[in-house]
Amino acid sequence: GDRYGKYLVIVITSLISAAATLTCAFAPSLTLLAVGRFATATASCAVIPLAMAWVGDVVPYERRQAVLSRFISGQLAGMIFGQVAGGVLGDLLGWRMVFVVVAAVYMTAALSLTLRLRFDPLTREASNPAAALHPVAIFRQFAELCRRPWIRTVLIVVSREGMLFFGAFAYVGNELHVRFGLGFAAVGGALTGYGIGGLTYTIFARRLLLRLREYGIVRLAGVILAAAFLVLAFAQALWLMVLAIVASGFGFYLMHNTLQTHGTQMAPEARGAGVALFASLLFIGQSIGVALSALVIDRHGVMPIFLAAAALLPVLAWYFAAQLRARA
């Protein structure tokens, strides 16, 4: 992205995502399905970080958090639609057809972006010949970024955020199925509450930022996430679970969008590399959290995981808020 233009690489990775997703639809075995999912993640997980970095290139910092909140609203709208459509299509047509539809969406997005790239001068970035492509050089660049104290702080927080939040939230859908006997379509509908909570954040983001400032928003996120996961652990009414899912989406984006904004600014001279490192730590933390949670859930059920998230997420949020206030 730093060398050839972030927008162009977004187009290419969207096309690769379409092809990889389509292979999942026709995978003859679980092993090949896993390979297809890995290939899809390799390409598709590049799209959002590159888009954030591109926003960082073209939007001044003082306007960036508001713009990123609108960017997130598009992401969340897709997430809400995808969860509902995935559940409905899965029930009606089977899981393979879900992958076919997702591949078609990727292809449509890639073609739309290609047209925009062709006709909109803003999207055509000049390449940076100084940006190294050799893998060793890239990891040296990552190591150099990690030597800076503020970058280390942001990376540590986002990795722990991914581990704690998604390590617990990944099992909410299964808990809805086990605790309330919901089918796939109903589970997908209930999980849209997460996206609705995130969209609610985007509506109020600007006003909250003006009133509470960044560190106040992050503190509020910690309180909301603690309450949400406590309810998820103990609720015996479906409406309470759905309300907690909405609250978890709202609380997560209160904290995460603040982190994202700093992720786009922590290395302006190498924004593509900086945001890629930020996203990588989020995804690695998320993967570790889900895997560790599975070991606990197999032996003790989901409640210890929800309670751990309720206890540790506010600690992480208030730590980051203190760092933000000291930096301010």
N, C-alpha and C positions, 0 to 999 in steps of 0.2 A: 504493500500500500504506500509506504513512504517513497518507494522508487518509481513505480509505474502509475501511481494515482489511485487513491482509495476507492473512488467511484467505479473505475474500471475493474478493479479486483472484486468489488461487490457483485458486478454483473457476472464475472467468470465463476465465482463461488456459488452464485444462485443457479447457474446452469449445471454445475457439477452436482449441486444438491438435488436438482430435479432428476438427473440421471440416476444418482445413488438411491433416491427414494423409490424410483420405479423398480429398481432391482429388488428392493425389499418386498414389493408386491408379489413378485414371482419367485421368491426364494423357496427352494424345495426342501430345506432343512433348517433347523434352529441355528445351526452353526453358520450357515450362509446368511441367514437373517441377521445374526449378530454382526457379521462382517459388513453387510449392507448398512446397518445402523451406525457402525463405526465410521464408515466412509461418509455417510450423510452428516454425522456430527463434525467430522473434520472440515467439511466445506461450510455447512450452515452456521456453525458457531463463529465463523469469521465475519458473518454479515453484520450483526449488531455492533460488535466492537469497531469495525471499520466505519460503519455509519456514524457512530459516536465520534470517532476521530475526525471524520469529515466535517461534522457539525462544529467540532472544536476549531477546525481550520477556518471556517467561514463565518462563525458567530462570535462576537466579542464576549469576554468572560462575564461581564456584568449582566448580559442578557441570556447567558448560556443555560442556566438552570431552568429558566422558564421555557426555553426552546426545547431542551431535553425532556421536560415534562410532557410537552406536546408530542414529541417523538415517541415517548413511552405510551401515550394514549393510543397511538396507532398500533404499537406492539401488543398492547393489552386488548384492543378491540379484536385483533387477529386471534389472540389467545382465547378470548371468550367464545368467538365463533367456532374456533377449532375444537374446543372441548365439547361444545354442544353437537357440532356436526360429526365429530369423531364418535361420540356415544351413539347418535342416531344411526349413522351409516354402519357402525359396527354391529348394531342390533339388526338392521335391515338387510345389509348386503355382505357382512363379514369383514374381518379385519384387513384382508388384502385390498379391497376396494378403497378403504381409507387411505392407503398409501398411494393408490392411483390418483385420487383427488388431490392429495397434498403435492404430488409431483406436478400435476397440472397447474396448481397455484404457483409453485416455484417457477415454472416455465413462463407463466403469464407475467409474473413480477420481473423476471429477467428480460423479457422482450420489452416491457414498458420502460425499464431502466435503460435499455439499449437505445430506444427512441429518444429518451431524454438526454442521454449522453451525446447523441448525434446532433441535436438541435439547440441545446442549452449551453452557452459558453461557460456558465458558472461551474458546471460539472466537469469540465475538461481541465484537469490540473496539469501543471508542468511537472515532469518527472524530476527526481532528485538523483543525479548520477552518483553523488557521494554516498548514498544509502547502500550499504553492503548487503549482498544477498547470500553470501557463503554462510552455511549453518554455524561455523565456528565464530564468525564475526557477529552473527545475530546473538549468540549466547554471551559473547563478550559485551555486547551492548546491553543485554539484560542485566548482566552482573554489574556493569557500571551504573545503571539506573538504581539497582538495589543498594548501592553504597550511600545513596542520599537519604538522610534520616526521614524526611517527610514522605518520600516515596515508599520507604519501608513500612512506615505507619499505615499508609493507605492500603498497601498490599496485604499486610497482616490482618487488618480489620476486614477487608473484603473476603479473604479466604476463610476467616472464622465465621463471618456472616453466612457464606454459602454453606459451610459445614453444619452450623447450628440450625439455620432456618430450613434449608431444603432437606437436611437429614431427618427432620421431623415431618415437614409438610408433605414430602413425597409419599407418606403412608396415610394421609388423610382420606384419599379416595378409597383405599382398601378398608379403612375403619368405617367409613360410611356404609360400605357393602356388608361388613361383618356385623356392625352394631345395629343397623336399621334395615338390613336386607334389601338395599337398593340395587336395581339393575344398572347396566352400563350407562344407558341414556340418562337416568336419574342422577347417577354419580357425576357424570359430565355436567349436567345442569347445575348441581350443587357447587361444583368446583369453579363454575363461572363467577361465584361470589368473590374469589380471589382477584379476578380481573376487574370486577365492579369496584372493589375496594381500591385498586390501583387507579382506576379512572376517576374515582372520587378525589384521590390525591391530586391528580392533574388539574382538576377544576379549582381546587383551593391552594395549589402550590404557591402561586405568586403572593397571595395575601398572607399565607402562613410564613413565607420567607420574610416579608416586610415586618410582620409583627413579632416573630420569635427569633429571627436570624437562624443561621445554619445550625449552631449548637443547640438552640432551643428545639428545633425540629427533630434533631436526632434524639434528644432526651425524651421528647413526646413519643417517638417511635418505640423506644425501649419500654415505656409504660404500656403502650397499646399491645405490643407483641407479647409481653408477659401475661396480660389479661386474656388475650386471644388463645394462647396455648393452654392456659389453665382451664378455660371453658372447653377446649377441644379434648382435654384429658378427662373431664368429669361429666360433660353434658349428656343427659339422657333424653333430651328432646331434639328432634331434627332441626327445628327452627333456630335453636340456640347454636347448634353446630354450624349452620349456614351463616348466622350472624358472626360467629367467631372466624369463619373463613373470610368473610368480607373484611373484618377488622384486621386480620393477618395481612391481607393484601395492602390495605391502607398503611399499616405500620411498616411493612417491609419497604414500600416505595418511599415513605418518608425518609428512611435511613439510606436506602440504596441509591436514590437519585442524587442525594448529597455526595455520596461516595463516587458516583459516576461523574458528577461535575468535576470533582477534584481529579478523577482519573484522566479526564481529557486535558487537564492543565498541569499535571505534575511533571511533564517533560515536553514542553511546547516545541523544542527543536527536534524531537523524535516522537511526534505524537502517535504515529502508527505503532511504533514499537512499545511505547508506554501504555497505550490502551490495550494492545495485544497481551502484554504482561498482566495488566489488571484483569482482563477477562479470563486469562489462563488460570490465574490464582482463584478466581471465583469458581470456575468449572471444576478445578482440582479439589477445592474444598467441598463443593457440592457432592462430587463423586465419593470422596472419603466419608463424608457424613452419611450418605445413603447406605454405603457398605457397612459402616460400623453400626448404624441403627438396625440394620437387618439382623446382625448377630444378637443384639439385645432383644429385639422383638421376637425372634424364634424361641427365646428362653423365658422371657418375662412379659411379653405383650407390649403394646404401644404406649401405655401410660408412662413408664419411666422416660421415654424419649420426649414426649410432650412436656413433662415436668422439667426435664433438663433444659429444653429450649426456653421454657417460661422463666427459669432461674438465670440462665447464662446470657440470653440475648440482651436483657436490660443492662447487665454488667458491661457487655461489649459496647452497647450504645452510649452509655454514660462515659466510658473511657474515651471513645472517639469524640464525644462532645467536649470533653475536657481538653483534648488535643486541639480541636478546632478553636476553642475559646483562647487557648494559649497562643495559637498561631495568629488569631485575629488581633 
